[in-house]
Structure formats: structure tokens, C-alpha cells
Amino acid sequence: MARIVVLGAGIGGVPMAYEMKELVKNNHTVTVISDSPTFHFVPSNPWVPPKWRKPEDLKIELAPIMQKKGIEFIQKSAVKVDPPNNQIHLNDGTAVDYDYLVIATGPRLAFDEVPGLGPEGYTTSVCHVDHAAVAAQDWDKFMEDPGPIIVGAVQGASCFGPAYEYLMILETELRKRKIRDKVPMTFVTSEPYIGHLGLGGVGDTKSMLESVLRERTIKWVTNAKVDRIEQGMMYVTEVDDAGNEKKKHELPFKHSMMLPAFTGVDAVRNCGVEGLMNPRGFVIVDEYQRNPTFKNIYSVGVCVAIPPVEKTPVATGTPKTGYMIESMVTATAHNIRDELAGKEPSDKPSLSALCLADLGDTGVAFLAVPQIPPRNTTWSKKGKWVHLSKIIFEKYFMRKVRKGISEPFYERMMLKFMGIVRLK
Ligand SMILES: Cc1cc2nc3c(=O)[nH]c(=O)nc-3n(C[C@H](O)[C@H](O)[C@H](O)COP(=O)(O)OP(=O)(O)OC[C@H]3O[C@@H](n4cnc5c(N)ncnc54)[C@H](O)[C@@H]3O)c2cc1C
């Protein structure tokens, strides 16, 4: 009997455990290690600060569900992955042995790379539900004394969609409260142009998102490198296409949310061996999601190493989004099952992106198949129906986690979604 351990219980880790358990039943054991007792639906975090969601709405207690599914759940933090010994060291000094390991830890949020960035500095974050709860307090203070807002993503960021979402959600909320006229808004991004999204754009995202920003009188700075942030002031260098300094900006703010760059988590970066990770601590995988050096280690989600789509004047990374992550999960589950049956892995993830960016009272949907160009399909569209679809996606994904449904989620929703798209 083999022991399959999944490290991390987020958008990648929980479905990974469910799909794996469904395939191996009781012939092998599945264990999940998580530093949090709850699953968090990260994509809805931007709704927390303006109180469109409460933090508790986005959390699901995992232990009872895992127990019901026959999955061992260890609620402890991993401090070190130890591939030569097939072990994971935990924060209480114990170690967990594995035959197969799936690393699904998501990112470390590299706020430390820009002075003054993040919840311990002067900007807020929506990357974690607890950060979003703190941002909600900042938002309450802001409401008592409104002023300029800056939202965006710093150099090295790979996740841009949530920055656009948060900007537009706040803009919608300000209009609802009839105080939009008191709040100058600026979008500051390392992307070379609006709508690049770390993907070289998808379909018409450039003109679509530029047009939304113009309609809503939001200024922007692209090719932006944030030098430092102080109380109420952001210092930004804008570069030209060759990466040379074009303009210095000193931008005042009363509320700001800037997405950081990501790295791999410390438990991976501390592994002390060559071949598991790239210099930023992301797990190296082959076309089967398997580490080429330690062949009993697989990885899914944001912690996987994927090169940037293209070189940009200010560094940007490639986003890893839900549909793409699900395809990594399914391929990994199939490949571990096959290895257990004495076969070589053969399942490759589709790595396609279907993204719904909520813009408060409307939204932009885009589809990139595969996510990394050149692509067979690129498509994008704007409409109120995207905002509504996002709410439906949230409900369905939370239901999947709560009920322990192992069936891939995006693949099924995608079919329904494509039906809607054809009707539009
Ligand atoms: C604000 C935001 C909004 C997003 N919105 C969308 C969206 O709308 N659509 C979309 O497709 N994608 C979206 N994404 C991108 C992506 O889908 C999410 O980042 C998703 O949460 C990534 O899943 P993951 O499993 O890789 O990481 P996570 O969901 O972050 O899960 C990682 C888990 O590992 C645990 N962990 C970490 N380190 C350890 C350790 N040492 N020991 C034990 N456990 C550990 C963490 O606590 C966490 O539970 C969004 C990302 C962000 C940040």
C-alpha cells in the first residue's frame, strides 16, 4: 500500500486529494497536510473589503470532510520538504513519510521585495482571506475620510486579474455610495500595456480593459516599477519599451492594494537539494507534472515553475489560473494511478485558461487555449453576465469542496459556459 501525500489544501490541493482518493479508493492512502484548518476560496477575496462577502463565507472546515472521504488530514505547517529521504518535516518536529508527494502549496507572497509593500507596510492585500479582512478595516477608515486610491501589481507579479477586479469593485462601490467624485483612482502595473495580464493579452483584452478604465475615469501607469512605498505615498519609476527610465511618479494615496511578486514557499526553498525547484523556489515539473529529478514528486497550482510568456520591459510572470490548475490536478492523479499500476505517466495537462474577471457590476471573460501562446483559441467578451457567472462559479466550487465532489469542476463548468458563450 502506497502513501500519497498532498502538501497544501487550496484550489489545487483539495481537488487533488479528492481526485486521487477517487482513483485509488482504499488500495492506497491519501494524506493532506495543511497549515490551515480551512479551505479558502481565494478568487472571492476581492469582495471582502467592500463587504460584498464576509471572510467566513469563503472558508470551509476541512477535517470533517476529509474524514468522511477517508483522507487523512494533518493540520500542521511543513517546514521542509526532504526529497532524498521521502519525508516532509513539520513545525512540531515530526516528519511524514511519503511514497508519492504532490506539492500544492500555492505561493509565498514576496512583499519583502519592495520596501513598504503589503499588510505589514502601507498597502493592503487580497491574496489571502485574512489579508482581505485587514483590508476591510482599512476600507472602513478610508470611508470616513476618502481620497486617492492606487491599485495594481508590482514588478515580478504574475497575477494581474485580481488587481483589475479589486479596482473595479471599489469603483463600483464608490459610485453606489455616491462618493466616486471625491476619489481619484490610479492603476499602477508592471504590465507593458493594460490587458496584458501576464499572458501577452488574450483576444481583445487590451482595448476592452483600456476602454473600461477610460469610461470610469481611472488613470494608469504601465511598465511601472514600484521603488518604495511610504505612509500615503507611492514612488514609481515608469520605463520605456527598452527598459530605460521614462518618468518618476510620486503618487499619493489613502487606500492602496498592490499585488506582490510570488516565490515558492519556504518549505520548498529550504529543501537543500538541487533539482526540485528553480531559483525563485517554484517546483520544476516535466510535461506530466512530475519533477524530473525526484520522480515521486509531482506539483500542481501556483507553486509550479512556468516561464514568463514573453520578456517585458518590467519583469512579469505567467498567471496560473483555476482551469489550468485543475488540468494539472487531473493529469497528476491519472499519472500517479498509472505509476502505481506499474505504467509510465502519460497524461499531460491542457493548461488552458478560462477566466472571469469581475468588474463590479459587469465583467470580462476570456478564454485562452492553451493559456501560453501560440494558441488555438483566444476569445474575450465583456458583459454583466460575467459578474453573475462569477457568483455561480463561486457557489459551485464551494459546493464541490463542501461535498467532497471528486469530479473535475472547470471541465464541467466549461462545457456549460461554452453553451452560454455560443448563445451570446
Ligand atoms: C486574489 C486572487 C484572486 C484570484 N482569482 C482567480 C480567479 O478568479 N480565477 C482563476 O482562475 N484564478 C484566480 N486566481 C489564481 C489562482 O486560481 C489562485 O491563486 C489559487 O488560489 C491558486 O491555488 P493553489 O492551490 O495553487 O494555491 P492556494 O489556493 O493558495 O493554496 C495553497 C495552500 O497551501 C497551504 N500551504 C502553504 N504553505 C504550506 C506549508 N508550508 N505547510 C502546509 N500548508 C501550506 C496554504 O495555506 C493554502 O491552503 C486568483 C489569485 C488571487 C491571489
The ligand as a MOL file (V3000), in Angstrom:
LIG
                    3D

  0  0  0     0  0            999 V3000
M  V30 BEGIN CTAB
M  V30 COUNTS 53 58 0 0 0
M  V30 BEGIN ATOM
M  V30 1 C -6.7630 37.3840 -5.0530 0
M  V30 2 C -6.6970 36.3170 -6.0990 0
M  V30 3 C -7.8040 36.0950 -6.9110 0
M  V30 4 C -7.7450 35.1050 -7.8980 0
M  V30 5 N -8.8410 34.9470 -8.7070 0
M  V30 6 C -8.8210 33.9720 -9.6420 0
M  V30 7 C -9.9560 33.7680 -10.4750 0
M  V30 8 O -10.9460 34.4890 -10.3750 0
M  V30 9 N -9.9200 32.7770 -11.3950 0
M  V30 10 C -8.8240 31.9730 -11.5120 0
M  V30 11 O -8.8480 31.0700 -12.3440 0
M  V30 12 N -7.7220 32.1420 -10.7570 0
M  V30 13 C -7.6970 33.1210 -9.8150 0
M  V30 14 N -6.5870 33.2950 -9.0230 0
M  V30 15 C -5.3870 32.4570 -9.2680 0
M  V30 16 C -5.4290 31.0670 -8.5940 0
M  V30 17 O -6.5900 30.3670 -9.0080 0
M  V30 18 C -5.4230 31.1700 -7.0670 0
M  V30 19 O -4.2390 31.8110 -6.6410 0
M  V30 20 C -5.4900 29.7960 -6.3770 0
M  V30 21 O -5.7860 30.0050 -5.0190 0
M  V30 22 C -4.2040 29.0030 -6.5200 0
M  V30 23 O -4.3950 27.7280 -5.9750 0
M  V30 24 P -3.2050 26.9380 -5.2510 0
M  V30 25 O -3.7870 25.6640 -4.7580 0
M  V30 26 O -2.0260 26.8910 -6.1110 0
M  V30 27 O -2.8120 27.8690 -4.0020 0
M  V30 28 P -3.7030 28.2390 -2.7410 0
M  V30 29 O -5.1440 28.2540 -3.0760 0
M  V30 30 O -3.0750 29.4700 -2.1910 0
M  V30 31 O -3.4630 27.0230 -1.7350 0
M  V30 32 C -2.2200 26.7160 -1.1700 0
M  V30 33 C -2.4600 26.0540 0.1720 0
M  V30 34 O -1.2210 25.5460 0.6990 0
M  V30 35 C -1.1260 25.8580 2.0570 0
M  V30 36 N 0.2850 25.9020 2.4500 0
M  V30 37 C 1.2200 26.7840 2.0210 0
M  V30 38 N 2.4110 26.5270 2.5990 0
M  V30 39 C 2.2140 25.4610 3.4100 0
M  V30 40 C 3.0720 24.7650 4.3120 0
M  V30 41 N 4.3570 25.0980 4.4690 0
M  V30 42 N 2.5610 23.7270 5.0280 0
M  V30 43 C 1.2540 23.3820 4.8650 0
M  V30 44 N 0.4040 24.0200 4.0440 0
M  V30 45 C 0.8800 25.0630 3.3260 0
M  V30 46 C -1.8160 27.2230 2.1460 0
M  V30 47 O -2.2440 27.5260 3.4470 0
M  V30 48 C -3.0060 27.0200 1.2080 0
M  V30 49 O -4.0850 26.4250 1.8590 0
M  V30 50 C -6.5860 34.2960 -8.0470 0
M  V30 51 C -5.4730 34.5330 -7.2300 0
M  V30 52 C -5.5200 35.5320 -6.2750 0
M  V30 53 C -4.3080 35.7730 -5.3940 0
M  V30 END ATOM
M  V30 BEGIN BOND
M  V30 1 1 1 2
M  V30 2 1 2 3
M  V30 3 2 2 52
M  V30 4 2 3 4
M  V30 5 1 4 5
M  V30 6 1 4 50
M  V30 7 2 5 6
M  V30 8 1 6 7
M  V30 9 1 6 13
M  V30 10 2 7 8
M  V30 11 1 7 9
M  V30 12 1 9 10
M  V30 13 2 10 11
M  V30 14 1 10 12
M  V30 15 2 12 13
M  V30 16 1 13 14
M  V30 17 1 14 15
M  V30 18 1 14 50
M  V30 19 1 15 16
M  V30 20 1 16 17
M  V30 21 1 16 18
M  V30 22 1 18 19
M  V30 23 1 18 20
M  V30 24 1 20 21
M  V30 25 1 20 22
M  V30 26 1 22 23
M  V30 27 1 23 24
M  V30 28 2 24 25
M  V30 29 1 24 26
M  V30 30 1 24 27
M  V30 31 1 27 28
M  V30 32 2 28 29
M  V30 33 1 28 30
M  V30 34 1 28 31
M  V30 35 1 31 32
M  V30 36 1 32 33
M  V30 37 1 33 34
M  V30 38 1 33 48
M  V30 39 1 34 35
M  V30 40 1 35 36
M  V30 41 1 35 46
M  V30 42 1 36 37
M  V30 43 1 36 45
M  V30 44 2 37 38
M  V30 45 1 38 39
M  V30 46 1 39 40
M  V30 47 2 39 45
M  V30 48 1 40 41
M  V30 49 2 40 42
M  V30 50 1 42 43
M  V30 51 2 43 44
M  V30 52 1 44 45
M  V30 53 1 46 47
M  V30 54 1 46 48
M  V30 55 1 48 49
M  V30 56 2 50 51
M  V30 57 1 51 52
M  V30 58 1 52 53
M  V30 END BOND
M  V30 END CTAB
M  END
